[in-house]
Amino acid sequence: MPLHTKRPFTYPLWIYLSCSLLFLVVLSLAQLAIPTLSENSGWPYFLVVIVILFTLYLASSKNLLNQLKTNFEVQRPSKKMLLYMISCLFLCQTLFSFSDALVEGLLNLIGHSATEQIEAASGSSTTWSMFFYTICLAPLCEELLFRGFLYQSFLKCGKNFAIFFSALLFGLYHANIVQTPFAFVLGIVLGYITAIYGLKYAIFLHIFNNLVLGEIFDLCLQHFPQISGPLLEVTHFSFVLIALYFLYHYRIKIKSFYQRAPFSKKVWRQATFNLPFCLILVTTFGLMFLTLN
C-alpha cells in the first residue's frame, strides 16, 4: 500500500482506539454486573483481556498474523545482552522517579496535584487476581497490541517509525500524566528489542518489569523496609550503571540502527493529522486532567 494514502495509519489507529474504549466499557459493565466485586479485583480485567485479544485477532489479516509468528523470535540474545536489557528497565524506572517528581512539582505551581495518578502507577496489587493480571495478562495483552499488531502494521513506513509511533501510543494508552512519559521510553526499549530479537523477549521483559521492579520491590519495601530499602537502592544503582555502560559501549551501533531508516516528516504528518489520532489525544488528555487532584 503506497505511503501517500492514510490507510496504513487510520485502520490500526481505529483498532487501537476501539481496544482502549473496549477496555473502559467492558470493565465498567463487569463492575456494574457484579457490584460485590472489590475495586482491587482482577477478575473484570481477565474479561477485558479476552475481548481485546479477540478484537485484535479479528482485525488482523492472515499476512499480519504470519508476520507476528515470524517475528516472535528473531534471534536469541546472549546472557550478557539479557543483562543489558534488564538494566535498561532499571534505567527507565529511574527516569520515572524523576519525571513524576518533576510533573508533580509543576502541577503544584498551578494549584493541582497528580498524587492519585502517581499512586495508581506505582502501587502494588492487593489481591491475587490483580497480581496475576498485572504480571502476566497485562504484559501479554499490551505487547500483542503495541509491539505486535501496531508495530507490524506500521513497519511498512519504516522500522524506526514503527518503534517510536507504537511507543507513543503505548504511552498515551496509560492515560496517566506521570506514567505516560515512562511508558513512552519503555515502549522504545521494548520496540528496539522486538525489532532485534523478537516479540517473545519484549513480553518477557515486560513481565519482568511488572513482577520484579513493580510487585516484588514494592512488597519488600512494605514488609521489610529497613533491610530491603538499602539493598534495593544498591541493586537499582548497580543496574543503572550497567545500563549507562551499555548505552555508551554500543552507542555507535544504536546510532547506526536508527540512522538506517530516518524519520520522514511526511509520514509523521500523515500519522498524526487524522481523525482517530486526534480522538486519541482528546480522550487521553481528557482522562489525564479529569483525574488530577
Buried (B, 14 or more C-beta within 10 A) or exposed (E): EEBEEBEBBBBBBBBBBBBBEBBEEBBEEBBEEEEEBEEEBBBBBBBBBEBBBEBBEEBBEEEBBEBBEEBBEBEEBEEEBBBBBBBBBBBBBBBBEEBBEEBBEEBEEEEBEBBEBBEBBBEBBEBEBBBBBBBBBBBBBBBBBBBBBBBBBBBEBBBBBBBBBBBBBBBBBBBBBBBBBBBBBBBBBBBBBBBBBBBBBBBBBBBBBBBBBBBBBBBBEEEEEEEBEEEBEEEBEEBBEBBEEBBEEBEEEBEEBBEEBEBBEEBBEBBBEBEBBEBBEEBBBEBBEEBBE
